[in-house]
Amino acid sequence: MVFKMYNHKNGCILRKLRRDDLSDLLVLKNESWWGTHKTIVANEEDQNKWFDSIPSNSLFMIAQISILNADLESFGVAVYNNIDYQNRSLSISGSIFKKHRNSETSKIGFAAGLDFAFEMLNVDRVEAEVLAYNIPAQNLEIDYLGFKIEGKKRNAIFKCGKYYDSIILGMLRSEWENSQRVKKLGDTCNKNFSHDKMFKIQERFSREFGSVA
């Protein structure tokens, strides 16, 4: 039996990273190693050391989707860094496996990752970062998900002998809650829970047993 930690209504399932995911994560890393990771070159030993040293304020979730309505296949990873439980904020990023990279899969994965942050990690603010030249990513995060541009970091990312600017994005809980995308999903984004159902159960309990003092 597969434990579906977060079963999004768009079909994406998120579960926490396990050690047996590291080989897949190494493939993902090697598909885009040039300038996007702190460690440029890594092997299995490096991956295991990294796994054992993940800080408590970071969380890695594997994104999966059902293939032929049966088997689950991993198609990406959602990354939450600098999780601040006092100020209820975090930084979010993610990556999709090369063979799954298309506009629809990206929408599914990144939407589920964002909704998980607000719905399950209970943050009030989410920050993201996108390279200035990456127009498809900007269209996804700004136009589709609703992030706001908050600033720019000049010459922040080095790739193949050249520096690129990075755009800082942010989203508040109120902006997420009031977005048309989220409103269309109903009372929750998660298939595994319904506020409406819980309210009905509570009302029935109150009718049968009276209110609890």
Secondary structure, 3 states (H helix, E strand, C coil): CCCCCEEECCCEEEEECCHHHHHHHHHHHHHCCCCCCCCCCCCHHHHHHHHHCCCCCCEEEEEEEEECCCEEEEEEEEEEEEEECCCCEEEEEEEECHHHCCHHHHHHHHHHHHHHHHHCCCCCEEEEEEECCCHHHHHHHHHHCCCEEEEEEEEEEEECCEEEEEEEEEEEHHHHHCCHHHHCCCCCCECCCCHHHHHHHHHHHHHHHCCCC
